[in-house]
């Protein structure tokens, strides 16, 4: 197929920045689920039951 013209996302960022981004996204997602999505899902399961 030939060589890639653009680097992949993993090659564009340094490992430290990549891990920091993962931690930031995972922590944000964790709090979003805990504060918002979990009560909604539990409420819908309670209604369905």
Buried (B, 14 or more C-beta within 10 A) or exposed (E): EEEEEEEEEEEEBEEEEEEEEEEEEEEEEEEEEEEEEEEEEEEEEEEEE
